[in-house]
Amino acid sequence: MSKWKDETSGWGKDSITKGSDIKFGQFRLSIHRHIDYPKDMWLASASYIFRCRELASKDLSQAKVQAKAMLQCIFQDAVDEIAEPSTITPERR
């Protein structure tokens, strides 16, 4: 099972959490902040899939849950679409 890797700033006793990463095979899901967004907003980015999607929660733990659910929905939609019968018929020779 994959585990979150939390990153902190490391500035003395008042370390501020920068975000968290988790890997699923070749995909990396990242919870982070960005200078172009409000200071208390968590964002999610997933390699190859999406970047800087806003998360509703201000709490890092809940933001992780939201981001994983978002990624799971995207993957499930893709699997469902792939599983649909093909409308392409093979060419006859």
C-alpha positions in Angstrom: 0.0 0.0 0.0 1.3 3.5 -0.9 1.8 6.0 1.9 1.8 9.8 1.8 5.2 11.5 2.1 4.8 14.8 3.9 7.1 17.6 3.1 7.8 20.4 5.7 9.8 23.5 5.3 12.2 22.6 8.2 12.6 26.1 9.5 13.1 25.4 13.1 10.3 24.5 15.5 7.6 26.3 13.4 7.9 24.0 10.4 5.1 24.7 8.0 3.7 21.8 5.9 4.4 22.5 2.2 2.3 19.5 1.0 2.3 15.8 0.5 3.0 13.3 -2.3 1.9 9.7 -2.9 2.8 7.4 -5.7 0.5 4.9 -7.4 2.6 3.0 -9.9 3.8 5.6 -12.5 1.4 8.3 -11.2 2.2 10.8 -8.5 -0.5 12.6 -6.7 0.6 15.8 -5.0 -1.2 18.1 -2.5 0.4 21.5 -2.4 0.0 25.3 -2.3 0.7 27.7 -5.1 1.7 31.4 -5.0 -1.1 32.3 -7.5 -3.8 31.0 -5.2 -5.0 32.1 -1.7 -2.5 31.1 1.1 -4.9 28.7 2.8 -6.0 26.8 -0.4 -4.8 23.3 -1.0 -4.4 22.2 -4.6 -4.0 18.8 -6.2 -1.8 17.8 -9.1 -1.5 14.3 -10.7 1.3 13.5 -13.1 0.0 13.2 -16.7 -3.6 13.9 -15.6 -4.3 17.3 -14.1 -2.5 20.3 -12.5 -3.5 22.7 -9.7 -7.1 21.6 -9.1 -8.6 23.5 -6.1 -9.6 21.4 -3.1 -12.4 22.5 -0.8 -10.8 21.6 2.5 -8.4 23.8 4.3 -7.2 20.8 6.3 -4.4 18.8 4.8 -5.7 15.4 5.9 -9.1 16.1 4.3 -7.5 17.5 1.2 -5.6 14.2 0.8 -9.0 12.3 0.9 -10.6 14.7 -1.6 -7.6 14.5 -4.0 -7.6 10.7 -3.9 -11.3 10.6 -4.6 -10.9 13.0 -7.5 -8.2 10.8 -9.0 -10.2 7.6 -8.4 -13.2 9.1 -10.2 -11.1 10.1 -13.2 -9.5 6.6 -13.4 -12.9 4.9 -13.0 -14.4 7.0 -15.8 -11.5 5.9 -18.0 -11.9 2.2 -17.1 -15.6 2.4 -17.8 -15.1 4.0 -21.2 -12.4 1.5 -22.1 -14.7 -1.4 -21.1 -17.5 -0.2 -23.4 -17.9 -2.4 -26.5 -16.2 -1.1 -29.5 -18.2 0.3 -32.3 -15.4 -0.3 -34.7 -15.8 -3.4 -36.9 -12.8 -5.1 -38.2 -12.1 -4.9 -42.0 -12.9 -8.0 -44.0 -10.4 -9.2 -46.5 
